Amino acid sequence: MSHTRDRLYELSPSAKLVFKVLEENGTMTQSQIADESFLSKRTVRYALGNLRDADILHERASFRDARKTLYSIPESEAADEMVRATD
């Protein structure tokens, strides 16, 4: 089992769903994650905090709109997870 999967195991279902949405769609804003996951913005914010605390989330400011933050999961971890899923 990978290190990321170990950390995800301990997280809430909403954090796991947000991770999966980011894994499937790449970099997104909080609003985009809420729209895609059908979770409330408050729940998404909580889930992002959990992923941040587990150190499996990348954050950066949007160049188009500095008021927004873009979220993604580390590419190497996503690739590791996809390889393990096919084993």
C-alpha positions as CSV (number, residue, x, y, z in Angstrom):
1,M,0.0,0.0,0.0
2,S,1.4,3.4,-0.9
3,H,2.2,6.2,1.5
4,T,-0.6,8.3,0.0
5,R,-3.2,5.5,0.3
6,D,-2.2,5.1,4.0
7,R,-2.8,8.8,4.7
8,L,-6.1,8.8,2.7
9,Y,-7.4,5.8,4.7
10,E,-7.5,7.9,7.9
11,L,-9.4,10.8,6.2
12,S,-13.1,11.6,6.0
13,P,-15.2,10.4,3.1
14,S,-15.5,13.9,1.8
15,A,-11.6,14.3,1.7
16,K,-11.4,11.0,-0.2
17,L,-14.0,12.2,-2.7
18,V,-12.1,15.6,-3.2
19,F,-8.9,13.7,-3.7
20,K,-10.6,11.5,-6.3
21,V,-12.1,14.5,-8.1
22,L,-8.6,16.2,-8.2
23,E,-7.0,13.0,-9.4
24,E,-9.5,12.7,-12.3
25,N,-9.7,16.4,-13.3
26,G,-6.3,17.9,-12.4
27,T,-6.0,21.4,-11.0
28,M,-9.2,23.0,-9.9
29,T,-10.6,25.8,-7.7
30,Q,-12.7,25.2,-4.6
31,S,-15.9,26.2,-6.5
32,Q,-15.0,23.8,-9.4
33,I,-14.4,21.0,-6.9
34,A,-17.8,21.7,-5.2
35,D,-19.6,21.7,-8.6
36,E,-17.9,18.4,-9.7
37,S,-18.3,16.6,-6.4
38,F,-21.8,17.9,-5.5
39,L,-20.5,18.8,-2.0
40,S,-21.1,22.1,-0.4
41,K,-18.3,24.7,-0.5
42,R,-18.0,24.4,3.3
43,T,-17.5,20.7,3.1
44,V,-15.0,21.1,0.3
45,R,-13.1,23.7,2.3
46,Y,-13.0,21.2,5.3
47,A,-11.9,18.3,3.0
48,L,-9.1,20.5,1.5
49,G,-7.9,21.3,5.0
50,N,-7.8,17.6,5.8
51,L,-5.8,16.9,2.6
52,R,-3.5,19.8,3.4
53,D,-2.9,18.5,6.9
54,A,-2.1,15.1,5.5
55,D,0.4,16.7,3.1
56,I,-1.2,15.3,0.0
57,L,-2.4,18.6,-1.6
58,H,-0.7,21.3,-3.6
59,E,-2.0,24.8,-3.5
60,R,-1.1,27.8,-5.6
61,A,-2.6,31.2,-6.4
62,S,-4.3,31.6,-9.7
63,F,-2.5,33.8,-12.2
64,R,-5.8,34.8,-13.8
65,D,-7.5,35.8,-10.6
66,A,-5.2,36.2,-7.5
67,R,-8.2,35.9,-5.2
68,K,-8.6,32.3,-6.1
69,T,-6.5,29.3,-5.1
70,L,-5.8,26.4,-7.3
71,Y,-5.7,22.9,-5.8
72,S,-4.1,19.8,-7.1
73,I,-2.6,16.5,-5.9
74,P,1.1,15.8,-6.5
75,E,1.5,14.3,-10.0
76,S,3.9,11.6,-8.9
77,E,1.5,10.4,-6.2
78,A,-1.4,10.3,-8.7
79,A,0.7,8.3,-11.2
80,D,1.7,5.9,-8.4
81,E,-1.9,5.4,-7.5
82,M,-2.9,4.7,-11.1
83,V,-0.1,2.2,-11.6
84,R,-1.1,0.3,-8.4
85,A,-4.8,0.3,-9.5
86,T,-3.8,-1.6,-12.7
87,D,-1.7,-4.2,-10.8
